[in-house]
Amino acid sequence: MWVRTLLKCRICGKLTNLRLGISGPPQQEVKFECLGCRTTIGGTLYIDYENIQTSFKTINCTEVKGDLLSGGDYFIEYSFDRPVAKPSSQPHRLLTPYLRQFPDTEGALDLIARARWSRSISSSDWYNFHSLNNAYIQKNYATFRKIASIYFTEKYPMKKRIDLQQTFYQLHYLFLAPYIPIEKNHDLVLQMTNYIYQKNEPFVSQMQVFVDHLFAMGYLHGWQKDTTAILDDFADNRDWLAPFVVHSLTSRASKDYWLPTEHYPKAKRLYTDMFEVLGRLLMAIVGLNNIEYRGSYNSMPSNVPKSIKNWEDFSELSNALKFKYCQENPFWVSVYNNTFDHKLRNGINHNKAYFDDTSQIISYFPDIQGKKCYQISYYDFMVHTIKTFWALFDLHQLVKVLLVRYYLSSSDRYQEEIA
């Protein structure tokens, strides 16, 4: 549902025809620049879902009566969970943002199903999600089993008993399915599994050597801890990230969209944290490439720097260089899905970046000297952030496949781990 109101700026007197989307939290801050004088105006939107009523408390402007269809000097749309049109001096389009977003029925039905699934997960469920992750990572398996039984014994009974590893990862699907392209992820996991379980020699024996080393040196549990921490962080921010998942699943030309920007600092932190974890996981990718193309996880590509003698040395390289030397297998490159942008990461995290809230453009400088400026729209940055999360979730599954590969080599190993 959409409603309109006419707001008169207290500074310049210009009228803004504000079209408000009725969705999201019952109380929302709506702030924007008056296109007449660039003063920040807006207010607080209150939504009474039970009685289907709304009210708007203004800030730096006043509500006035007039032609709500075409009256006003400027026209602005706002929505908590929908992409909207850019501020303009032209009247609103007849089609609402919701109808503009879904050119096909199938896409709309998919997003409705995702919304229903996410609403079925309560606040107490999300507390359990964090508790489950913490218990598993801390190897407090008694607590993990007790909480997990709420879901796989009571709420969603399983036809057959599954082990701790399967339970841990299935719970992540249960909670995060509304936020990822689930079918694509399933296809990738199947490909990963088939790859890790190749039966040709020397691949089989060398893969066993590799996973044994990863386990003994703590890499597998370390990576599992890193990726799970990102899942926890995403879950904590799911309410404001959910609209951007919608945008990413229905991606169209970014010039058509205008978005709320108050969470940019959180988005920047989440993106840089994910980038670091993806960089650490390149150690797994280069090891797998070494086995496939050179017969040992320690046999490095010939084009790496001379100081890189073996797999352990590879960790000394920057993330950008690591990715450069992990291009041999197109499959692993596709898993990263063009999300590993070291220039963007360096610019917004290490060096300098400027965010223009009016134009919604992020200008960033990847090098310390700040000689060259790059730009990305806020919309494109958020879609990039969501797709980076999808890549990380895919690689979270790779860690699982490697762990299972280690455990399956000996039943005693798994029994020792869960004892």
Secondary structure, DSSP 8 states (H G I E B T S, - for coil): -EEEEEEEETTT--EEEEEEE--SSSEEEEEEE-TTT--EEEEEEEEETTTTEEEEEEESEEEE-S-TTT-SSEEEEE-SSS-B---BSS---SS-HHHHH-SSHHHHHHHHHHHHHHHTS-HHHHHHHHHHHHHHHTT-HHHHHHHHHIIIIIIS--SS---HHHHHHHHHHHHHGGGS-HHHHHHHHHHHHHHHT---TTHHHHHHHHHHHHHHTTHHHHHHHHHHHHHHHHHHTHHHHHHHHHHHHT---GGG-B---TTHHHHHHHHHHHHHHHHHHHHHHHHHHHHHHHSSTT---TTS-TT--STGGGGGS-HHHHHHTT-S-HHHHHHHTT---HHHHIIIIISEEEEETTTTEEEEE-STT--S-EEEEHHHHHHHHHHHHHHHHHHHHHHHHHHHHHHHT-HHHHHHHH-
